[in-house]
Amino acid sequence: MKKITALFFALFYGLITLLTIVFAALFKEHYIAIIAGYFVVMAIAVVLNIILYQQIKKRKLDMHKEIVTSIFDKMETMAVLWNEDFSQTFANSTLAHSTGFSIEELKNKAVLEKILPDEAFSKDGARTLISKKDVHKIVYNADGTQTEIVWNTSLIEGFEGKPVYLSVGIDFSKTSDMEKKICEFSNDLAETQRRYSLSMELSEIGLILRRGGSNKVFVSQQFKNMLGIDGADVMHVDELKEKIHPSDRVLFENYCEIDADSADSHKIHDIDLRILSADGTYHWYSFRYKVSRDDINGDINIGGAIIDITKEKEKDSLIEKMAYIDEVTQIYNRNRFMMIGQETLECSLDLNLSYWVIVLDIDQFHIINDTCGYENGNNLLKDMAITILKNLTLGGFGARIGGDNFALIVKDDGDEELPVKIIKNIQDDLSKLASGIYANQTISCSAGYCKMPDGSDNFAKVLDHAEFALSFADDSRGTITRYDLKMHDAIIAGNNLEKELALALDNNELVLYYQPKINLSNGEIIGMEALIRWIKPDGTIVPPGAFIPVAESSKLITKISDFVMYEACRQNKEWQDEGLPKLTVSINLTSVDFYQTDIKETIHRVLEETGLEPKYLEIELTESLALKDIEQAIHQMKELKELGVKLSMDDFGTGYSSLSYIQVLPITLLKLDRSFIMYLEEDEVSREIVSAVIKIAKSKKIETIAEGIETVGQAEILKRSGCDLAQGYFFGRPMPAKDFKEFLKSKMPIEV
């Protein structure tokens, strides 16, 4: 543009000069006038030229300012254009928005002094700012709040030859907030330290970090050193899971399942895991992690610290073993299983996951104990535990929950047949054990299972469902039963009966009946058995077999047992004080009372309150109850015997038990089941069995009593066989306390 303008004026001036020379030559007489006119025209042209140049220059400057202003205002960072005397300043809209001042206000030097670094307003301040870079300034915004801005200043091409400076600011407050959040997150993790605060100081700490929804985990170098891992700092979760003990993988899976939809930034998780470490053995680690959500983009990170707590675990190993480890199989026991089950249930509810709960029972285990011996029975339990752990390859948790009962928790992978597959694998592995000492045995197991949570918020209820499914099956070997609505209906019916039973307790509808026990040698009454009866207000009698199982599945059985024990002892003492014969009263204990309560303390308290001497109380235990956990049964029986009470085994023979148990169980009386008695008169085999049992019992100085005697012939056979005591309708039916009292009086000798 400049060249075109210059060429135009050169041609214009040249043409005027040429015309002046031509006219001066032609009109010599007007030479002076022509020359004078030439200078006038040239003067006018120069003036016009100057005016045009100024307009072009102004238009160019305006266009340049417009372009710079447009680009400048669209910058997403805070920016100010300024000259040394601040006569020309311009702030963009980002700075105005961040500080709360308007763009017009930001042209004011007094306002800019609050925003730009102090050096900008001193002599040679611009050069100082350019050389310093990253100059921090605490800015007081229009609303009184503070913002920390880091300014960077540069020299740009000025207007009209004067220097212009560009200052660009970054809000450092956001960066500070992020650092503060990271610091707070680290402090939160540190504050959750509980049991192993000392080991935190002494042990090395590893770090694990995973982004929500990702299967990759970042592991610190220290963590890799702990586990003896080489390679990159990023691992797939499955690689890490392989390092974790099979029994603890279900806990780690909860960490792996956390994603953006299930993240809970307010909860700190704390789990203990066994992980295969650099020395080739499993070490115990405490893993504490938390979810952190980014407020800006919404991304979440799940990370925390992992600490080797093996030394601390070793210090507490004895307590841990006593509380949570099964003594025979060395796997977890029922207590630990209930704890892990409840934790897993809560996680499944939080993370919308599901699990399978499986309960297994070794079929006819007591027969194996009878034929192969107690020690080999324990060895089979150990093999069962190994088999269960072997089949937890996909992760899960296994425990022995009592006797020959085992239970598993397995994560649901979407396959509805998964629990059946696992059970069948266990059954196949068990069947292969039928060799050697077990060569003549059929070794199998049955199972019941259910899904969790499946509407339950209490793990005890979930386990009840699986156990109910197991018990709901028939007596066939190798049954596999899933809990369903049919069973649920049965439970509902039981719940209704449970409610009625609770009211019956409050309304004193439960009463005791007494059935006499007779000395076969002389016909004297030597004792009585207290039997519970439920008599409704309309006179309906509910048999014990209908309501005792319901009571055992609830807390009502404890109340019923307390009532039976107290009332039987109280009534016996009352009759003794009235001068009636001093008889022994026997009561039955359920497995709930025998195994899960401090029964010794309870009986001692009742005897003290009623004043009955211990020798006049007899505790009857069923054979199946005693053999459910033989070791615990022996321990409990010895505890009771120390009190001075008598111990009797009821229904002996119904469970195909071995007579060898008579040697280990500290019983004082053996009760022959009615199933042997009813055929005594016509069945020679029954007579031989009864006779053999009586002889063995006598050799061990254990008294025998036969129940269910209904004929004189049965009584005579038992008497000839050496049976000591008898009980049955032939001698007397169960009677209410009032009738039994009269019965006792009628049998008393008449004083002369």
C-alpha positions in Angstrom: 0.0 0.0 0.0 2.9 2.3 0.8 4.5 1.7 -2.6 1.3 2.4 -4.5 0.7 5.6 -2.6 4.3 6.8 -3.2 4.1 5.9 -6.9 0.8 7.8 -7.2 2.2 11.0 -5.7 5.5 10.8 -7.8 3.5 10.6 -11.0 1.3 13.4 -9.8 4.2 15.7 -8.9 6.1 14.8 -12.1 3.1 15.5 -14.3 2.5 19.0 -12.7 6.2 19.8 -13.0 6.2 18.8 -16.7 3.1 20.8 -17.4 4.6 23.9 -15.7 7.7 23.7 -17.8 5.7 23.3 -21.0 3.4 26.2 -20.3 6.3 28.4 -19.2 8.1 27.7 -22.5 5.0 28.5 -24.5 3.9 31.5 -22.6 7.1 33.3 -21.7 5.4 36.5 -21.1 3.5 34.8 -18.2 6.5 32.9 -17.0 6.4 34.4 -13.5 2.7 33.8 -13.0 3.0 30.2 -14.2 5.9 29.5 -11.8 4.0 31.1 -8.9 0.9 29.0 -9.8 3.1 25.8 -9.8 4.3 26.5 -6.2 0.7 27.1 -5.1 -0.5 23.8 -6.6 2.5 21.9 -5.1 1.8 23.4 -1.7 -1.9 22.3 -1.9 -0.8 18.8 -3.0 1.6 18.5 -0.2 -1.1 19.5 2.3 -3.5 17.0 0.8 -0.8 14.3 0.8 -0.1 14.9 4.5 -3.9 14.7 5.4 -4.3 11.5 3.4 -1.3 9.9 5.0 -2.6 10.7 8.5 -6.0 9.1 7.7 -4.4 6.0 6.3 -2.1 5.7 9.3 -5.0 6.1 11.8 -7.1 3.5 9.9 -4.3 1.0 10.0 -3.7 1.7 13.7 -7.4 1.2 14.5 -7.5 -2.1 12.6 -4.4 -3.3 14.4 -5.9 -2.5 17.7 -9.1 -4.2 16.8 -7.3 -7.4 15.8 -5.1 -7.4 18.9 -8.1 -6.6 21.2 -10.1 -9.4 19.7 -7.4 -12.0 20.2 -6.5 -10.7 23.6 -10.1 -10.8 24.9 -10.5 -14.4 23.8 -7.6 -15.6 25.9 -8.7 -18.0 28.6 -6.1 -16.9 31.0 -6.0 -13.5 32.8 -4.1 -10.8 30.8 -3.3 -7.1 30.8 -1.8 -4.9 28.1 0.0 -1.8 29.5 2.6 0.8 28.7 5.1 2.3 31.1 3.0 5.3 32.2 -0.3 3.3 32.1 -1.8 5.8 29.7 -2.8 2.9 27.4 -4.1 -0.2 29.3 -6.4 -3.0 28.4 -7.6 -6.0 30.5 -9.4 -9.0 29.0 -12.7 -10.4 30.2 -11.1 -13.4 31.9 -9.3 -11.1 34.3 -12.5 -9.1 34.8 -14.5 -12.3 35.6 -11.8 -13.6 38.0 -11.4 -10.4 40.0 -14.9 -9.0 39.8 -13.8 -5.6 38.4 -15.3 -4.4 35.2 -13.1 -3.9 32.1 -13.6 -0.1 32.4 -12.4 -0.2 36.1 -9.4 -2.2 35.1 -8.2 0.7 32.9 -7.8 2.7 36.1 -4.2 2.7 37.3 -5.3 2.6 41.0 -7.3 -0.6 40.3 -4.4 -2.2 38.4 -2.1 -1.5 41.4 -4.2 -4.0 43.3 -3.7 -6.6 40.6 -0.4 -6.3 38.9 2.9 -7.0 40.7 4.3 -4.0 42.6 7.4 -3.9 40.3 5.2 -2.8 37.4 4.8 0.6 39.0 8.4 1.2 39.9 11.2 2.7 37.7 12.5 0.1 35.3 9.8 -2.2 36.8 8.9 -3.7 33.4 12.4 -5.0 32.8 12.5 -6.4 36.3 9.2 -8.3 35.7 10.4 -9.7 32.4 13.6 -11.0 33.9 12.0 -12.4 37.1 9.2 -14.5 35.6 6.6 -16.2 37.9 5.9 -13.2 40.2 3.3 -14.0 42.9 0.7 -11.4 43.8 -2.1 -11.7 46.4 -5.0 -10.0 44.7 -7.9 -8.5 46.6 -11.0 -9.0 44.4 -13.9 -6.6 44.2 -15.9 -8.7 46.6 -13.1 -8.7 49.2 -12.0 -12.3 48.6 -8.3 -13.1 47.8 -6.8 -14.8 44.8 -3.2 -15.8 44.4 -2.1 -15.0 40.9 1.3 -15.8 39.3 2.2 -13.2 36.7 4.5 -13.6 33.7 5.3 -10.4 31.7 6.7 -10.0 28.2 7.6 -7.1 25.9 5.6 -7.0 22.6 5.7 -4.6 19.7 4.4 -1.3 20.7 2.2 1.3 19.0 3.8 4.4 17.5 7.2 3.1 18.5 6.4 3.0 22.2 6.9 -0.3 24.1 3.8 -2.2 25.3 3.9 -5.0 27.9 1.7 -8.1 28.1 1.2 -9.6 31.6 -0.4 -13.1 31.7 -1.7 -14.4 35.1 -2.4 -17.9 36.3 -4.8 -18.6 39.3 -2.4 -20.3 41.7 -5.2 -20.8 44.2 -6.6 -23.8 42.4 -3.2 -25.5 42.4 -2.9 -24.8 46.1 -6.3 -26.3 46.7 -5.3 -29.4 44.8 -2.1 -29.7 46.9 -4.2 -29.2 50.0 -6.6 -31.9 49.0 -3.8 -34.3 48.4 -2.4 -33.4 51.7 -5.7 -33.9 53.4 -6.2 -37.2 51.7 -2.8 -38.4 52.9 -3.7 -37.2 56.4 -7.0 -39.0 56.3 -5.2 -42.3 55.5 -2.7 -41.7 58.3 -5.5 -40.9 60.8 -7.2 -44.3 60.1 -4.2 -46.1 61.6 -5.5 -48.2 64.5 -4.0 -51.6 65.4 -0.7 -51.2 63.7 0.4 -47.7 64.4 3.7 -48.9 65.8 4.4 -51.1 62.8 3.8 -48.1 60.6 6.9 -46.5 62.0 8.9 -49.7 61.9 7.7 -51.3 58.6 8.1 -50.2 55.0 5.0 -48.9 53.3 3.8 -49.7 49.8 1.3 -47.8 47.7 -1.4 -49.0 45.4 -3.5 -46.8 43.2 -6.2 -47.6 40.7 -8.5 -45.4 38.5 -12.2 -46.2 38.8 -13.3 -48.6 36.1 -9.8 -49.6 35.2 -8.2 -53.1 35.6 -4.7 -51.6 35.9 -3.1 -50.7 39.2 -0.1 -48.6 39.9 2.2 -50.1 42.5 5.0 -48.3 44.2 8.6 -49.5 44.1 8.5 -50.3 47.8 5.4 -52.5 47.2 7.2 -54.3 44.4 10.2 -54.9 46.7 7.9 -56.4 49.3 6.5 -58.9 46.8 9.6 -59.5 44.8 8.1 -58.1 41.6 10.2 -56.9 38.7 9.1 -54.8 35.8 6.8 -51.9 35.3 5.0 -50.0 38.0 1.6 -50.8 36.4 0.1 -54.3 36.9 -3.2 -55.9 35.9 -5.5 -56.6 38.9 -5.5 -60.3 38.0 -1.7 -60.5 38.4 -2.0 -59.0 41.8 -4.9 -61.2 42.8 -2.8 -64.3 42.0 -0.4 -63.2 44.7 -3.2 -63.1 47.3 -4.1 -66.2 49.5 -7.2 -67.9 48.0 -9.1 -67.5 51.3 -8.5 -63.7 51.2 -9.2 -63.0 47.5 -12.9 -62.3 48.2 -11.8 -59.3 50.3 -9.5 -57.9 47.7 -12.2 -58.3 45.0 -14.3 -55.6 46.9 -11.4 -53.1 46.2 -11.3 -54.2 42.5 -15.0 -53.8 42.0 -15.2 -50.1 43.1 -16.0 -47.9 40.2 -17.4 -44.4 39.5 -21.0 -45.6 40.2 -20.2 -47.2 43.5 -17.5 -44.9 44.8 -18.0 -43.7 48.4 -15.5 -40.9 49.1 -16.5 -40.7 52.8 -15.6 -44.3 53.7 -12.1 -45.6 54.6 -11.7 -49.3 54.0 -9.4 -51.4 56.1 -8.7 -55.1 55.2 -6.0 -57.6 56.2 -4.7 -59.9 53.5 -2.1 -62.6 53.1 0.1 -62.0 50.0 2.8 -64.1 48.6 6.0 -62.1 49.3 9.6 -61.9 48.1 10.8 -64.7 50.4 8.3 -67.1 48.9 6.0 -67.2 51.9 2.6 -65.5 52.6 2.9 -62.4 54.7 0.1 -60.6 56.4 -0.5 -57.0 55.1 -2.9 -54.3 56.3 -4.4 -52.5 53.3 -6.1 -49.2 54.0 -7.6 -47.4 51.0 -10.0 -44.6 50.2 -11.9 -43.2 47.2 -11.0 -39.7 46.0 -13.2 -38.0 43.4 -11.9 -35.2 41.3 -14.2 -32.2 41.7 -13.3 -30.9 38.2 -13.7 -33.8 35.9 -15.4 -36.3 38.2 -12.7 -39.0 37.8 -12.1 -41.2 40.8 -8.9 -42.7 42.2 -8.9 -45.6 44.6 -5.7 -45.9 46.5 -4.0 -46.3 49.8 -1.1 -47.7 51.8 -0.2 -51.4 52.4 1.9 -52.3 55.4 3.5 -55.6 56.3 2.0 -56.6 59.6 3.3 -60.2 59.8 5.1 -59.5 63.1 2.0 -58.1 64.7 0.0 -61.0 63.5 2.5 -63.5 64.9 2.1 -61.8 68.3 -1.6 -62.3 68.2 -1.5 -65.7 66.5 -2.5 -67.7 69.6 -5.5 -65.5 70.3 -6.4 -65.6 66.6 -6.1 -69.3 66.6 -8.3 -69.8 69.6 -10.9 -67.4 68.4 -11.1 -68.0 64.7 -9.2 -71.1 63.7 -10.7 -74.6 63.8 -8.4 -76.8 65.9 -8.9 -80.0 63.8 -8.7 -78.7 60.2 -6.7 -75.5 60.8 -9.1 -73.5 58.6 -11.4 -70.8 59.8 -14.2 -71.7 62.2 -17.8 -70.5 62.5 -16.9 -67.3 64.3 -14.6 -66.1 61.6 -17.0 -67.2 58.9 -19.8 -65.2 60.4 -17.6 -62.1 60.5 -16.4 -62.4 56.9 -19.9 -63.2 55.8 -21.4 -60.0 57.3 -18.6 -57.9 55.9 -19.1 -59.5 52.4 -22.8 -59.0 52.7 -22.4 -55.3 53.5 -20.0 -54.9 50.5 -22.4 -56.7 48.2 -25.1 -54.2 49.2 -22.8 -51.2 48.7 -21.3 -52.4 45.4 -24.4 -54.2 44.0 -22.6 -57.5 43.9 -23.8 -61.0 44.6 -22.3 -64.1 46.2 -23.1 -67.8 46.7 -23.3 -69.2 50.2 -22.8 -73.0 50.3 -23.2 -75.3 53.3 -21.7 -78.9 53.1 -22.3 -81.9 55.3 -20.3 -85.2 55.1 -22.9 -87.9 54.7 -23.1 -90.4 57.5 -19.9 -89.1 59.1 -20.6 -90.8 62.4 -20.5 -94.2 60.7 -17.0 -93.4 59.5 -16.0 -92.4 63.0 -17.5 -95.7 64.3 -15.8 -98.0 61.8 -12.6 -96.2 61.1 -11.9 -94.6 64.5 -11.9 -91.1 65.9 -8.4 -90.2 64.6 -9.2 -91.2 61.1 -12.5 -89.3 61.3 -10.5 -86.2 62.1 -8.2 -87.0 59.2 -11.2 -87.0 56.9 -12.3 -83.6 58.2 -8.8 -82.3 57.3 -9.1 -83.8 53.8 -12.5 -82.1 53.5 -10.9 -78.8 54.4 -8.1 -79.2 51.9 -10.7 -80.2 49.2 -12.7 -77.0 49.9 -9.7 -74.8 49.6 -8.6 -76.5 46.4 -12.0 -75.7 44.9 -11.8 -72.0 45.7 -9.6 -71.2 42.7 -11.9 -68.3 41.6 -11.7 -66.7 45.0 -13.9 -67.2 48.0 -13.9 -68.2 51.7 -14.2 -71.5 53.4 -14.6 -72.6 57.0 -15.6 -75.5 59.2 -18.8 -74.3 61.0 -19.3 -77.2 63.3 -19.0 -81.0 63.5 -18.8 -82.3 59.9 -20.4 -79.1 58.5 -18.4 -76.8 56.2 -19.4 -73.6 54.5 -18.2 -71.5 51.6 -18.7 -68.0 50.2 -18.1 -67.7 46.5 -18.4 -64.6 44.2 -21.2 -64.9 41.7 -19.8 -64.7 38.1 -23.2 -64.7 36.4 -23.3 -68.5 36.0 -26.4 -69.8 38.0 -24.8 -73.3 37.9 -21.5 -72.2 39.5 -22.4 -73.4 43.0 -23.5 -76.8 41.7 -20.3 -77.1 39.7 -18.2 -76.3 42.8 -20.2 -78.8 44.9 -19.9 -81.6 42.3 -16.1 -81.0 42.1 -15.9 -81.3 45.9 -18.0 -84.5 45.8 -15.8 -86.0 43.1 -12.6 -85.2 45.1 -14.2 -86.7 48.2 -15.2 -89.9 46.5 -11.5 -90.5 45.5 -10.6 -90.7 49.2 -12.4 -94.0 49.5 -9.2 -96.1 49.7 -6.9 -97.4 52.3 -8.6 -97.1 55.7 -11.7 -95.8 54.0 -11.8 -98.6 51.4 -15.1 -100.0 52.6 -16.7 -96.6 53.0 -18.8 -94.5 50.7 -17.4 -91.0 51.2 -19.8 -88.3 50.0 -21.3 -85.0 51.1 -24.6 -83.2 50.6 -25.0 -79.4 50.2 -27.5 -76.6 50.5 -26.9 -73.2 48.9 -28.5 -69.8 48.4 -27.6 -66.5 46.8 -26.5 -63.4 48.8 -27.8 -60.7 49.4 -31.2 -61.9 47.9 -33.1 -59.4 50.1 -31.3 -60.1 53.4 -29.3 -57.5 55.4 -28.1 -60.0 58.0 -25.7 -62.7 57.2 -27.0 -65.0 59.9 -30.3 -65.1 58.0 -28.5 -65.9 54.7 -26.6 -68.8 56.3 -29.9 -70.0 57.8 -31.3 -70.2 54.3 -28.4 -72.3 53.0 -28.5 -74.6 56.1 -32.3 -74.9 55.7 -31.8 -76.0 52.1 -29.4 -78.6 53.3 -31.8 -79.9 56.0 -34.8 -79.7 53.6 -33.4 -82.4 51.3 -34.1 -86.1 51.9 -31.7 -88.5 53.6 -30.1 -89.6 50.3 -26.4 -89.2 49.8 -24.9 -86.4 47.7 -28.0 -84.2 47.6 -27.6 -80.7 46.3 -30.5 -78.3 47.2 -31.0 -74.6 46.5 -33.0 -72.5 48.8 -36.3 -71.5 47.1 -39.7 -70.0 47.9 -41.2 -73.3 49.0 -38.7 -73.4 51.7 -39.3 -69.7 52.4 -43.0 -70.5 52.9 -42.0 -73.2 55.4 -39.9 -70.6 57.2 -42.8 -68.1 57.2 -45.0 -70.8 58.8 -42.3 -71.4 61.3 -42.1 -67.7 62.0 -45.8 -67.5 62.7 -45.5 -70.5 65.0 -42.5 -68.7 66.6 -44.7 -65.6 67.3 -47.4 -67.8 68.9 -44.8 -69.6 70.9 -43.4 -66.3 72.2 -46.9 -65.3 73.4 -47.3 -68.8 74.9 -44.2 -68.2 77.0 -45.6 -64.9 78.2 -49.0 -66.4 78.9 -47.7 -69.4 80.8 -49.1 -71.9 78.3 -46.0 -74.1 78.6 -46.2 -76.7 81.4 -44.1 -79.7 82.5 -45.4 -83.2 82.6 -43.5 -85.9 84.5 -43.0 -89.6 83.6 -41.8 -92.0 86.2 -38.6 -94.1 86.0 -38.7 -97.5 87.7 -36.0 -99.7 89.2 -36.6 -103.0 87.5 -35.1 -105.1 90.3 -37.7 -103.9 93.0 -40.3 -101.8 91.1 -39.5 -98.6 93.1 -39.7 -95.2 91.5 -36.2 -93.8 91.4 -36.7 -90.8 89.2 -38.8 -88.9 86.7 -38.3 -87.2 83.3 -39.6 -83.7 82.9 -41.3 -83.3 79.5 -42.4 -80.0 78.0 -46.0 -79.5 76.8 -47.7 -76.6 75.1 -51.4 -76.4 76.0 -53.3 -73.6 74.2 -56.2 -71.8 76.0 -58.7 -73.9 73.9 -57.1 -77.1 75.3 -55.2 -78.0 72.1 -51.9 -79.7 72.9 -49.0 -78.8 70.5 -46.5 -81.7 70.5 -42.8 -80.8 71.3 -41.7 -82.1 67.9 -43.7 -79.3 66.3 -42.4 -76.3 68.2 -39.0 -77.3 69.6 -37.3 -77.1 66.1 -38.8 -73.7 65.6 -37.6 -72.6 69.0 -34.1 -73.9 68.3 -33.9 -71.7 65.2 -34.7 -68.6 67.3 -33.7 -67.3 70.7 -36.9 -68.8 72.2 -35.2 -72.1 72.9 -33.0 -70.5 75.6 -36.1 -69.2 77.3 -37.8 -72.6 77.1 -34.8 -74.4 78.4 -34.5 -71.9 81.2 -38.1 -72.5 82.1 -37.8 -76.3 81.9 -34.6 -76.4 84.0 -35.9 -74.0 86.7 -39.4 -75.4 87.0 -38.2 -79.1 87.1 -35.6 -78.3 89.8 -38.1 -76.1 91.7 -40.9 -78.7 91.6 -38.5 -81.5 92.6 -37.3 -79.5 95.6 -40.8 -78.6 96.6 -41.9 -82.3 96.6 -38.8 -83.3 98.6 -39.6 -80.5 101.2 -43.2 -81.9 101.4 -41.8 -85.3 102.4 -42.1 -87.1 99.1 -39.3 -89.5 98.1 -36.1 -87.8 97.0 -36.0 -88.6 93.3 -33.8 -87.6 90.4 -35.4 -85.4 87.8 -34.0 -85.5 84.3 -34.3 -82.9 81.6 -33.3 -82.8 77.9 -30.8 -80.3 76.5 -30.8 -79.1 72.9 -27.6 -78.4 70.9 -28.2 -74.6 71.3 -28.0 -75.0 75.1 -25.2 -77.6 75.1 -22.8 -76.0 72.6 -23.5 -72.3 72.5 -24.1 -71.2 76.0 -22.2 -71.4 79.3 -24.4 -74.3 80.4 -22.4 -75.1 83.5 -22.9 -71.6 84.9 -26.6 -71.7 84.1 -27.2 -75.0 85.8 -25.2 -73.9 88.8 -27.3 -70.8 89.2 -30.6 -72.7 88.9 -29.5 -75.2 91.6 -28.5 -72.4 93.9 -31.8 -70.5 93.4 -34.0 -73.6 93.8 -31.9 -75.2 96.6 -31.9 -78.7 94.8 -28.9 -80.8 95.4 -26.9 -81.5 92.1 -27.2 -85.3 92.6 -31.0 -85.1 92.1 -30.6 -83.5 88.6 -29.9 -85.5 85.5 -29.0 -84.0 82.1 -30.1 -86.1 79.1 -28.2 -85.7 75.8 -29.2 -87.3 72.5 -26.7 -89.5 70.8 -26.7 -87.3 67.6 -26.2 -84.2 69.8 -23.2 -85.7 71.5 -21.6 -86.9 68.3 -22.1 -83.6 66.5 -18.8 -82.4 67.8 -17.4 -85.1 70.0 -14.4 -83.2 71.3 -16.6 -80.2 72.4 -19.2 -82.6 73.8 -16.6 -84.3 76.0 -15.4 -80.9 77.3 -18.9 -79.8 78.1 -19.8 -83.0 79.8 -16.8 -82.9 82.0 -17.7 -79.4 83.0 -21.2 -80.5 84.0 -20.0 -83.5 85.8 -17.8 -81.3 88.0 -21.1 -79.8 89.3 -22.2 -83.2 90.6 -25.1 -83.6 88.2 -25.8 -86.9 86.4 -25.3 -87.3 82.6 -27.4 -89.6 80.5 -27.2 -90.5 76.8 -30.7 -90.6 75.3 -31.9 -92.5 72.2 -28.7 -94.6 72.1 -28.4 -96.7 69.0 -30.5 -94.6 66.6 -27.4 -93.0 65.1 -25.5 -96.2 64.4 -22.9 -95.1 66.9 -20.0 -97.1 68.1 -20.1 -98.6 71.5 -16.5 -97.3 71.8 -18.0 -93.9 72.5 -19.1 -95.2 75.9 -15.5 -95.2 76.9 -14.8 -91.6 76.1 -18.2 -89.9 77.0 -18.4 -89.3 80.8 -22.0 -90.5 81.1 -23.6 -92.2 84.1 -26.7 -93.6 82.4 -27.3 -95.1 78.9 -30.9 -95.0 77.6 -31.8 -97.6 75.1 -34.0 -96.3 72.3 -37.6 -97.5 72.1 -37.0 -98.8 68.5 -35.0 -101.7 70.1 -37.6 -102.3 72.8 -40.7 -102.6 70.8 -39.6 -105.8 69.0 -38.0 -107.5 72.0 -40.7 -110.2 72.4 -40.6 -111.4 68.8 -37.2 -110.5 67.5 -34.2 -112.5 68.6 -31.7 -110.0 67.0 -33.2 -107.1 69.0 -32.8 -109.1 72.2 -29.2 -109.9 71.4 -28.3 -106.3 70.6 -30.0 -105.1 73.8 -28.2 -107.7 75.9 -24.8 -106.9 74.4 -25.2 -103.2 75.0 -26.2 -103.8 78.6 -23.2 -106.0 79.3 -20.8 -103.5 77.8 -22.3 -100.7 79.8 -22.1 -102.7 83.0 -18.4 -103.4 82.3 -17.9 -99.6 82.2 -20.0 -99.2 85.4 -22.7 -97.3 83.5 -26.3 -97.9 84.4 -28.8 -98.7 81.6 -32.5 -97.6 81.3 -34.9 -98.7 78.6 -37.6 -96.4 77.3 -40.9 -97.1 75.6 -41.8 -100.2 77.6 -45.5 -101.0 77.1 -45.9 -104.7 78.0 -45.0 -106.9 80.9 -43.1 -109.2 78.5 -40.8 -106.4 77.5 -40.2 -105.6 81.1 -39.4 -109.2 82.0 -36.9 -109.6 79.1 -35.1 -106.4 80.1 -34.9 -107.5 83.7 -33.4 -110.9 82.8 -30.9 -109.1 80.5 -29.7 -107.1 83.5 -31.2 -103.7 82.6 -31.3 -101.4 85.6 -34.1 -99.0 85.0 -37.2 -98.7 82.9 -39.6 -96.1 81.6 -42.8 -96.4 79.5 -46.5 -96.4 79.5 -46.5 -99.8 81.2 -45.2 -98.0 84.4 -46.8 -94.7 83.9 -47.7 -92.1 81.2 -46.4 -88.5 81.4 -48.6 -86.6 83.9 -49.1 -83.0 85.0 -47.4 -82.1 88.3 -50.6 -82.4 90.3 -51.4 -86.0 89.0 -47.8 -87.1 89.3 -47.7 -86.0 92.9 -50.7 -88.2 93.7 -49.1 -91.0 91.7 -46.0 -90.7 94.0 -48.1 -90.7 97.1 -49.9 -93.9 96.0 -46.6 -95.7 95.5 -45.2 -94.6 99.0 -45.0 -97.3 101.7 -47.8 -97.0 104.2 -46.5 -96.3 107.7 -47.9 -98.6 110.4 
